[in-house]
Every structure is written in C-alpha cells, then in structure tokens.
Amino acid sequence: MAKGEGTEQYSNNNLLTNKPVNSDAVKLAVKREQKNRLSICNKLCYAVGGAPYQITGCALGFFLQIYLLDVAQLDPFYASIILFVGRAWDAITDPTIGFLVSRSPWTRFGRMLPWILFSTPLAVVSYFLIWYVPVFEDGRVIWYLVFYCLFQTLQTCFHVPYSALTMFISEDQKERDSATAYRMTVEVLGTVIGTAVQGQIVGMANAPCIPTPGDNVTADGLNSSLLLGQEVNATITTVITLDQTKTAYNVASGAICSIYVLCAVVLFFGVKEKKESSRPRSEPMSFWQGIRLVMGHGPYVKLVMGFLFTSLAFMLLEGNFALFCCYTLGLRNDFQNILLVIMLAATLTIPFWQWFLTKFGKKTAVYIGTSSVIPFMILLVCVKSNLIITYIVSFAAGIGVAAAFLLPWSMLPDVVDDFQVQNPDSQGHEAIFYSFYVFFTKFASGISLGISTLSLDFAGYMTRGCTQPENVDITLKVLVSAAPIGLILIGLVIFRSYPIDEERRQGNRKLLQEQRENEADSKTDSTELTNMV
C-alpha cells in the first residue's frame, strides 16, 4: 500500500512537472514560427530595396556604352577603359565592403540598414554626374572614370548589406524564398522602370546620326535610321540637337535618383533586421582568409562558377543590345521600346518561375529557364530586320531573363545554410558569401564589357554614324548571340555537378531548425537556472 501510494505520488509529481514544460515548449515553437513569419507588407518593403540597384544597373548596362560613344563622344578605346576599370573597381570594392559590413557593430537599427541609409545621398549625386557632360573636353575620360567608380563603390555600400539582409529578415527557408521571389519581381520591375524612364526620356531626344561619305540615300536596303538621319541633317532647321539629348539624359538621371532615394526610405523604415542567433560570432577574417573560406566550400564554388558564365552571357547581351538594335537591325528610334518589352516580359514571368522552382526544384529551373533564351538569341540574328518579329522575339527572350534574375539569388541562401550546417561554429560570415558572389560576377562582367567595346573599336565603329562598317555588324551579332550562347552552355555544364538538390536542401533546413531549437532551449534553461539562483 505504501509502495502504491509512493508510486502514485511520483506519477502525479511527474505529471505536474512535465505538463508546464510541454506547454511552454509548444508555446515557444508557435512563438518562434510567428517570429519568423513575414507579412506581405514586410516582404514588399524588403523587395522595394532591390529596385535602386536594378534601375541604375539597367540604365548603365543598356545606355552607358552608347552614351559614352555617341553623346559624350569619347573614343571607343577610352570608353572601353572606363567600362572595364569601373566594373573591375566595383568588383574589388564588393569583398572589401563585405568585410567591413561583417565587422560592423550591432546598432538599434541593425548592422545592415545603417550602411544603406548613409550611402544613399552620396550615391545619387555621383550617379547624376555620370550622365552629365562637362564643358571641358580634355578631362572627360577622368571625369567619367572617377564618378563611375565612385558610384559603384557607394552602390556597393547599399547592395552588399541589402543582399546579406536576406539572411536576417527570417530564419525560415520558406519565408526567405518567398521574400526573395518578391524581391526579384520588384527588381525586374525596377529594370522596366529603369528602361522606361531612361529609354523613353532619352528616346524622345535622339540626336540625328551623321551620314558618312559612303552612305547613299537611294541605295536599296538602306535602313530607316540612315534615311531619318539624312533627311534631318539635310534641313537647316534641325528639331533635335546634341545639347537637347544631353539635357534628356540629365532629366532621366534626375528622375532615377528620386526613385533611388524613395526606395531606400521605404526599405529602411519598412524592414526590421533580426539579430543573429545567440551563438557568438566568429572572429573577423582578413581578405585572403575570406577567399579560403568561401572557395573551400564546394557547393558555393560550383554555384558561383555556373552563374558566372550565365551572367556574363546576359551582360554581353545587355551591354550591346542598344547598339545592335540601332545599327544591325536599323531600329534606331525603337530600341528603347524593344528593351522595355524584354523587361516587361521578365516582370510578368517571375511568379511563374517561382512556382516552377517550388514545384520541380531549383536545379531543374536553372536548366529549363536559362536554356529557354537560346533559341531566341539565334532568331534575333538570323531573321531579317522586322519590327514586329523583333518585338515577339524580345518578349519571348524576356521569359529567360526572368529566370536569370530569380535563380541566382534564390539559390545563394541554400549554399549559406549548407555552410552553416557543415560549420556550426563559424558564424557571422553571411556578408562575405554575398560580397564574393557579386565580386566574381562583376569582375568578369568588367572584362566582358571592356573586351566587347574594344572589339567594336577594332571593327571600325564610327561615333554617331548612320551606318557602320560590315565588320561592326558581324561583331555585334557575335556579342549578342554566339558569345552569350556559348557562355550559357558552359554554365549549364558546370551546374551538372552542383550538389544541393531538393533532398539535401530540405535536410539542411531540418538540421538548422534543430540547431536553433536547441540554442533556444539552452538559452531558456540558462535563464530559468539564473532566476532560480
């Protein structure tokens, strides 16, 4: 009897002891889930922060080359130097800023958001001065080189912390993927805005081309831009002057600067940065330690190398497409509308690709999405110049551009998670992964842009010419079709060895969740023990 009473008492004590613990555990799990969940407003405010990078990047990517050649009237060789050095400098600043961000102390606004706030005013000023043609001629090369490099540095101070912010808005993979989809949709919409603002304003003030001695108005097959250029130049009352074109570029850059500031304000006040886990951050690393860290993680290397080649493909297309439309297709007065169609198609299809990667996996989406643009790159150079066909092909190509925008940034958090699973004691290096990711892509793009502009110089490109030599036409076809296709195929081959499939990604998600739960439990136990003492 005594034994039974003792057993019953022990059992009752157990029930009394365990019940509150189980209840607290359930409440803690629910609270953690709610904490990681992001509202639609949070996701939209976060996504808006990605627009400035894409708006300015689109304007620079599509229009800077033709602006330097035909408006600022720089020699193609010097234009190539500006484009290459600017991109190379930008690539160098990315890991540097990444290290500085990773060493930044936590403030009441977070670690990432203060960088975004303080870099914005200087960035918009330097961006505006890129599109301003100074009155002096001898120092123009230095002018554009300085302000291009300065803007790239300040934009890096915005974009690297913003990219790394993905890891600090939520600990849940699904929420981060969803926020990334919102971000990519807004970023592609940002390219539409950049193309529309820059293209439409500048397109209404296109200065006439300059006929070359060999041009013949009555020749068969003469393109419309040549006819327009000769008709306008044949009259004394020229409607549009080069000065008006310069003013149009200033107006467009001013409008983009205003949008840049507005987006930065929405991001800063609309997103709350969550502090890292309770584990202490690792000691800050040097540049070369960071290189060894990221390059020592196999999945990261394969992801970077794969997207390095595919990104190069789209950058070559982007950098030379305006010239290709103007001179090879003869659509001088329509190229800004063609660019707008590409970006609009990309915006509309981002939700489709988000659904596709959720349904079939990210690796499959890479193969299907990236390769889908190849047939249209071939059609672009094989079909004779026709405005309607060009619009159709451009819209179809925009579908592949959407995949190129979404997938790299959607897959990078998976690689960072994979690193954290394999190196649980190495914390606080998210900014390094993101900065080196941008570093490799930008450095290679600087080389590609420099080479493409030099190629045009060697082919005999004529500034503001109504027509170009045949070698220039051939070079432009290679730069917007053959070369990008080859780079895409190389990238897809590299992706075959990318090891993070859906099974491994879900496994990493579960392991990280267990780690965080254990940390939270340990922290709770420690707090309770302290309270008891």
Secondary structure, 3 states (H helix, E strand, C coil): CHHHHHHHHHHHHHHHHHHHHHHHHHHHHHHHHHHHCCCHHHHHHHHHCCHHHHHHHHHHHHHHHHHHHHCCCCCHHHHHHHHHHHHHHHHHHHHHHHHHHHCCCCECCECCHHHHHHHHHHHHHHHHHHCCCCCCCCCHHHHHHHHHHHHHHHHHHHHHHHHHHHHHCCCCHHHHHHHHHHHHHHHHHHHHHHHHHHHHHHHCCCCCCECCCCCCCCCCCCCHHHHHHHHHHHCCCCCCCHHHHHHHHHHHHHHHHHHHHHHHHHHHHHCCCCCCCCCCCCCCCCHHHHHHHHHCCHHHHHHHHHHHHHHHHHHHHHHHHHHHHHHHCCCCCCHHHHHHHHHHHHHHHHHHHHHHHHHHCHHHHHHHHHHCCHHHHHHHHHCCCCHHHHHHHHHHHHHHHHHHHHHHHHHHHHHHHHHHHHCCCCCCCHHHHHHHHHHHHHHHHHHHHHHHHHHHHHHCCCCCECCCCHHHHHHHHHHHHHHHHHHHHHHHHHHCCCCCCHHHHHHHHHHHHHHHHHHHHHHHHHHHHHHHC
